[in-house]
């Protein structure tokens, strides 16, 4: 049974990335604006060129299952790659379906 996050109560802030020798470090915060705890959503990060071509994408694993009311969860993830990323932009999307790791 899939679990769904309440995306209308969540926001990503301070999202960014730095390129570090054969890796990209994604970082940012997810804030729960609800009065109740919410299941932590999955985050999909992508690296795109100026013309919109996707060069890389990954799911950012999060270690916390829930985000408390009116709190934020900071995340940082090192995505290893052998590609060079010049003149690119990074984007993050909260996914409605929760990825469950067993």
C-alpha distance (Angstrom), angle and dihedral (degrees) to the residues before:
residue distance angle dihedral
X1 . . .
X2 3.80 . .
X3 3.80 119.5 .
X4 3.79 119.9 -142.1
X5 3.79 128.4 -149.9
X6 3.81 121.7 -135.6
X7 3.80 95.7 -117.6
X8 3.80 94.5 176.8
X9 3.83 87.9 68.2
X10 3.83 96.2 47.6
X11 3.78 136.4 73.9
X12 3.80 137.2 -177.6
X13 3.80 116.6 -133.8
X14 3.79 136.2 178.5
X15 3.81 90.5 16.6
X16 3.77 115.2 170.4
X17 3.76 145.7 131.8
X18 3.76 139.6 -139.2
X19 3.78 126.6 -156.9
X20 3.79 111.5 -126.9
X21 3.82 120.7 -179.5
X22 3.83 104.1 -60.6
X23 3.81 93.2 -17.0
X24 3.79 141.9 76.8
X25 3.78 119.5 -139.9
X26 3.82 111.6 -150.3
X27 3.80 118.1 -165.1
X28 3.78 141.1 168.6
X29 3.81 146.1 106.7
X30 3.79 136.1 -84.7
X31 3.79 113.9 -150.9
X32 3.80 125.2 -157.3
X33 3.81 107.4 -146.8
X34 3.81 92.8 -179.1
X35 3.78 127.5 105.8
X36 3.83 87.8 -128.2
X37 3.82 133.5 57.2
X38 3.82 112.9 -92.2
X39 3.80 132.2 -154.1
X40 3.81 108.4 -104.0
X41 3.81 110.3 -106.1
X42 3.78 125.3 -136.4
X43 3.79 117.1 -105.1
X44 3.79 122.9 -143.1
X45 3.81 114.8 -160.4
X46 3.79 123.0 -166.1
X47 3.79 135.6 -174.2
X48 3.81 113.1 -145.7
X49 3.79 136.2 -177.2
X50 3.80 123.4 -124.3
X51 3.82 89.5 -95.0
X52 3.84 92.7 51.7
X53 3.82 100.6 -101.2
X54 3.82 111.7 148.3
X55 3.81 110.7 -126.7
X56 3.79 98.8 174.6
X57 3.79 139.7 -1.4
X58 3.77 134.8 -176.2
X59 3.78 142.6 167.6
X60 3.78 110.6 -115.8
X61 3.80 109.1 -134.9
X62 3.79 115.1 -134.5
X63 3.78 122.5 -159.0
X64 3.80 98.7 -153.5
X65 3.82 121.0 77.5
X66 3.83 96.9 -160.1
X67 3.78 137.4 28.1
X68 3.80 114.2 -144.5
X69 3.77 122.5 -125.5
X70 3.82 114.6 -70.5
X71 3.83 91.0 -3.2
X72 3.78 134.2 119.1
X73 3.78 132.3 -135.4
X74 3.80 117.7 -146.0
X75 3.78 118.5 -147.6
X76 3.78 137.2 -171.1
X77 3.79 125.6 178.8
X78 3.80 131.8 178.7
X79 3.82 110.6 -146.6
X80 3.80 110.7 -163.9
X81 3.79 117.4 -143.4
X82 3.80 139.5 157.2
X83 3.81 93.3 -143.0
X84 3.77 129.8 100.5
X85 3.80 116.1 -128.9
X86 3.80 113.6 -156.3
X87 3.82 122.5 166.9
X88 3.79 94.5 4.4
X89 3.78 138.2 139.7
X90 3.80 129.2 -144.3
X91 3.79 125.1 -141.1
X92 3.78 133.3 -175.0
X93 3.78 128.6 -154.5
X94 3.79 128.4 -170.2
X95 3.80 108.6 -132.8
X96 3.77 118.8 -140.5
X97 3.81 94.8 -145.7
X98 3.80 113.2 71.3
X99 3.80 117.9 -131.3
X100 3.81 109.0 -133.9
X101 3.79 117.5 -156.0
X102 3.78 114.2 -155.8
